[in-house]
């Protein structure tokens, strides 16, 4: 069986993929705006720049929200949850290491879990 040299993504998009998606979305939105601008009545250069910017912002904002912002928020939330679990495991390990036996550590941990809000089953 041949192994891939690519790192596992764990369901997350790579930075290169996100960059390409963002570039493609901005390109497509700007192309759509450029096709729409000639339909409007003649505008001054400044009016055209403002309308172009506004339309591009209106088109790209929701797309970027769903393709970049929401996945990043989910990633940050997952990292925070994992960090909490690591801290909990560090506390458990320290409690065990500092106790004379496992039962003593378990008793100390039962008191600490009430403070932490976790269940040790």
C-alpha positions in Angstrom: 0.0 0.0 0.0 1.4 3.4 -1.1 1.4 6.2 1.5 0.7 9.8 0.5 3.2 12.5 1.3 0.5 15.0 2.0 -0.3 15.7 5.6 -3.8 14.7 6.8 -6.3 17.5 6.7 -8.7 16.2 9.3 -11.6 17.7 7.4 -10.0 21.2 7.3 -9.2 23.1 4.1 -5.5 23.8 3.5 -4.3 27.4 3.4 -3.5 27.1 -0.3 -7.0 25.8 -1.0 -8.6 28.7 1.0 -6.4 31.2 -0.9 -7.5 29.7 -4.3 -11.2 29.7 -3.3 -10.9 33.3 -2.1 -9.1 34.4 -5.3 -11.7 32.6 -7.5 -14.6 34.2 -5.6 -13.2 37.7 -5.8 -12.4 37.2 -9.5 -16.0 35.9 -10.3 -17.6 38.7 -8.3 -15.6 41.4 -10.0 -16.3 39.9 -13.4 -20.0 39.9 -12.6 -19.8 43.5 -11.5 -17.9 44.5 -14.7 -20.6 42.8 -16.9 -23.3 44.8 -14.9 -21.7 48.2 -15.0 -22.2 48.9 -18.8 -26.0 48.3 -18.3 -26.1 51.4 -16.0 -26.6 54.9 -17.4 -23.3 56.8 -18.1 -21.5 57.6 -14.8 -18.6 59.7 -13.9 -15.3 58.0 -13.0 -15.9 58.5 -9.3 -19.5 57.3 -9.4 -18.4 54.2 -11.3 -15.6 53.5 -8.8 -18.0 53.8 -5.8 -20.7 51.6 -7.4 -18.0 49.0 -8.4 -16.7 48.9 -4.9 -20.1 48.7 -3.3 -21.3 45.9 -5.6 -18.1 44.0 -5.2 -18.4 44.3 -1.4 -22.0 43.3 -1.4 -21.3 40.2 -3.5 -18.1 39.0 -1.8 -19.0 39.6 1.9 -21.5 36.8 2.2 -19.3 34.4 0.2 -16.3 35.1 2.3 -18.4 34.7 5.5 -19.4 31.2 4.5 -16.1 30.1 3.0 -13.6 31.7 5.4 -15.1 33.3 8.5 -17.4 30.4 9.7 -14.7 27.7 9.2 -12.2 29.8 11.1 -14.6 30.4 14.0 -15.3 26.6 14.1 -11.5 25.9 14.1 -10.9 28.4 16.9 -13.8 26.9 18.9 -12.3 23.4 18.4 -8.8 24.6 19.5 -10.2 26.2 22.6 -12.1 23.0 23.5 -8.9 20.9 22.9 -6.9 23.4 25.1 -9.4 23.0 27.9 -9.0 19.2 27.6 -5.2 19.5 27.7 -5.4 21.7 30.8 -7.7 19.2 32.5 -5.4 16.3 31.6 -2.4 18.3 33.0 -4.2 18.9 36.2 -5.1 15.2 36.5 -1.5 14.2 35.8 -0.1 16.6 38.3 -2.6 15.5 40.9 -1.6 11.9 40.4 2.1 12.7 40.4 1.9 14.7 43.7 -0.2 12.0 45.5 1.3 9.2 47.5 -1.1 6.7 45.9 -3.8 6.5 43.2 -6.7 6.5 45.7 -5.4 9.7 47.3 -5.1 11.3 43.8 -8.6 10.1 43.0 -10.0 11.8 46.2 -8.1 15.0 45.4 -9.4 14.9 41.8 -13.0 14.3 43.0 -12.8 17.6 44.8 -11.2 19.4 41.9 -13.6 18.1 39.3 -16.5 19.8 41.1 -14.6 23.1 40.7 -13.8 22.4 37.1 -17.3 21.1 36.3 -16.1 17.8 34.8 -17.2 14.3 35.6 -14.7 11.6 36.5 -16.4 8.4 35.8 
